Amino acid sequence: MNKNNMLLLLIIAIVVILVSIFGYYQLTQVDEKDDEPEVLEPTISLAPLMNKTYRQLLQSGLLDGLEIVDDRISPLTNQAVSLEITRIRKKGIDDQMRVIGNAWKKQPVYYFEAVIDDGEWKSHEINTWDTGYVGWEAFRDVNDELEECTIEVKIYEIQKNFFKTQSIEKESFSLVYCLRTGRWTGDNRLEGGLPGTGYLNGENYEIWFDVHQSDYDGDGIPYWMEVNILGTDPTVDDRYQDADLDGLPTAWEWKWGFCPLTWDNHAAIDISNDGLSNIDKYNLAKWGANPYRQDIYVEVDFMEKAPGLFSKDHVFHEESKQMVMDKFAEQGITLHVDDGCMGGGGEFLKYHEEYISQEGGIGSEYYKYHFADDRKGVFRYGIIVHSAGWAHPQNYKLQYDVISVPDNKNFYKNVFFPIPAVTARLQRIAMACAFMHELGHTLGLRGETNPGIDNTTQIGRGMEDVPFFQSMKLQREARAYWSNYKSVMNYDQFGKYVLGYSDGTNGENDVDDWSMIDLTYFKTHEPDGVEGIP
């Protein structure tokens, strides 16, 4: 073969190789593009259409000019409506705890009745202050293509005496549920429905609930809403889909009024300004998280018994917990305590008798090995220990997210004056005061913003070098000056079993704690010397 032929063959081979490489590159590029999920974008703004009942949409004119693809309500399945009770909490425990004697031991007894489009549902008797996170649900068939369904809920307390037992209505609400849009209207005290999970902060009870309807594809989004507003397939379960690639699934976004087809920065959105993003609220959905309400989550661990026959566990008493929850509920804030009910708290730490200082290392050990990393910055961490009382960071991030609460005889005897906490009832009130005091520091209630907080002069601390009579005079003056500051953050009032933060309405030198609270404080501030309780 001559040189010309060889050169020609070489050129042909090079061309073939280049063509092959180019073709492969093109094919792989197409494949890669095909593998990329397509982000759907709505052609019109859906937000105004997502959070109203059908009647409200008509009245507001939002449906004018909108093409209704299919006006049927539930053509693919039999129509049914369900009411889910997710939690009930009896309020008013503080009043019962203040009565001398054994009345504090009495548990409330109550039940609820619900009427769902003329179908009745009566619960079992409930004998607890707080049901915790339950999922009681009742389904009722309704007429096909029914547009609206009325739901009424009543709570009855059972009162017994020697002669009779009677049921007394203590709480109630009603709503009208729209089966086209899955939203509702009703009692002005209700939160939810427009959008999200329902909640009632009543005079006697807190009630968390949700309303659902039968749904062919099981994603919780009504047929009419899918075909006419969202443009999604009513035969495909979109529950866990994330069409807009913003990290949260379609069903959660729709439920809380976010457009599932529009990207939102959910990692940064904190509507209620409580330090918890939408991503956090989604992860805590099972435990009652609401992006439109202020939530505080605290994981609480305990300490083992001290050696000895008559020693007791160091635990967060249910009565103490409910007392603190009541105080936050009065301000529209939900305090969630994981003492084992959420699978993280309730662990018994090894007994440690000596005082655990805020910078002594023991607290940071508990924080590092007993508080999950994925909860840091979301939950606060509380430890009920033998001896310690402070709020202070416990790792290098300097987040003010750890509190300790003492549970020992010296604390109950020496801190509370003039009536020491020598009974089980008073010790539970004292524990509630200690917990709420330390929690207040994680909410930004500091002596730097209000010198009445942790004012040590009132209790004679830090005056060891001051002559006795002069220190007594300074102590009396400090107590008199801050006597109207009726707050658990005030050492003198704390020792008198005052529970709760002040609202600033008690007279001269009173301070409105609630106006100063910053729920994001626990994750954003550095330490600079908070005093702890003895």
Buried (B, 14 or more C-beta within 10 A) or exposed (E): EEEEEEEEEEEEEEEEEEEEEEEEEEEEEEEEEEEEEEEBEBEEEBEEBBBBBBBBBEEEEEBEEEEEEEEEBBBEBEBBBBBBBBBBBBBBBBEBBEEEEEEBEEEBBBBBBBBBBEBEBEBEEBEBBBBEBEEBBBBBBBEEEBBBBBBBBBBBBBEEEEEEEEBEEBBBBEBBBBBBBBBBBBBEEBBBBBBBBBBBBBEBBBBBBBBBBBBBBEBBBBBBBBBBBBEBEBEEBBBEBBBBEBBBBBBBBBBBBBBBBBBBEBEEBBBBEBBBBBBBBBBBBEBBBBBBBBBBBBBBBBBBBBEEEEEEEBBBBBBBBBBBBBBBBEEEBBBBBBBBBBEBBBBBBEBBEEBBBBEEEBBBBBBEEBBEEEBBBBBBBBBBBBBBBBBBBBBEEBBBBBBBBBBBEEBBEEBBEEEBBEBEBBBBBBBBBBBBBBBBBBBBBBBEEBEBBBBBBBBBBEBEEBEEEEBEEBBEEBBEBBBBBBBBBBBBBBBBBBBBBBBBEBEEEBBBBBEBBBBBBBBEBEBEEBBBBB
